[in-house]
Amino acid sequence: MRGDHAPARGAQELRVTSARPLARAELDAIVQRLAAAYRTKFDVTQSVDPNLIAGVRITIGDRLIDGTIAGRLDDIARLLSTN
């Protein structure tokens, strides 16, 4: 599902994946904060993946910001397997 954010010329790709559908205001708040932080416009794609359990996974180009419960559990599992 593509957000209603129109693709901007020269915009970076921004993918927002969440465990549940985000309300328009939630998605807009995320996009506005990232646009201000990165000083760029984004071509936004939103998707839902219930396997994330909760939280949001954001992909900006080749950068990943994983704020999901599933991501944190994966981090803990990797930490435990190295000890």
N, C-alpha and C positions, 0 to 999 in steps of 0.2 A: 504494500500500500504506500503510495507516494503521498507525502504531505502536500498541503496546498501552497507550499512555498514554491514560487515559480523559479525555475532554474535561472540563475544570474550568469551573465557573460563573465567567464573567468572564475566562476565559483568553484570552490573545492567540494568534493563529494563528502557528505556527512550521512552516515547510517546510524539510526537510533533503533536499537533492538531492546524490547522490554518484555517482561514476563506476562504483562497484561496490556491491553490497548491503553495508550496514554490519552488523557483529555487534551483537547486542543490547547488549553492554557498551559498545561504541563509541558507539552512539546515546544510551544512558543517560548516558554521561559528557558528551556535548555538551549534552544537555538540562539536566542538573544544573548545569553551569557557566553556561549562559545564564540559567537560572532564578535563580541566585544573583546574577549580574551585573545583571540587569534587575529583580530582586526581584518576579517575577511567575510565574504558572503558565502553561503553554503547552498548546494543543491541537495535537499533533504529527502531521504528515503526512510520511512518508518516501517518496522516489522515487529511481529510478536512471536516469541518463542517461550512457551510455558515451561520448558526444561530449565530456564534460568532461575526458577523458583521465585525470585523477587529482585528488584533493582533494574538497572539500565546498563547496557553495553553500548558504547559509542565508538564508532570507527570514523576517523578523519583521515582520508587518504590511506596511508599504510600504518597510521598510529591507532592504537587500541587503548581505550579507557574502559576498564571492566569494573563496574560497580555492582556486580550481581552476586547473589548468595552462592550460586553455582561456581562462579569464578573464585570466590574466597575459599570455598571448600576444596577446589582443585589446588589452590596455593598451599593449604594446610596439608593435603595429601602428599604433595611434592616435598614439603618441608619434612614431614615424618618419614618419608621413604629415603631421605638422604642421611638420616641419623642412625 
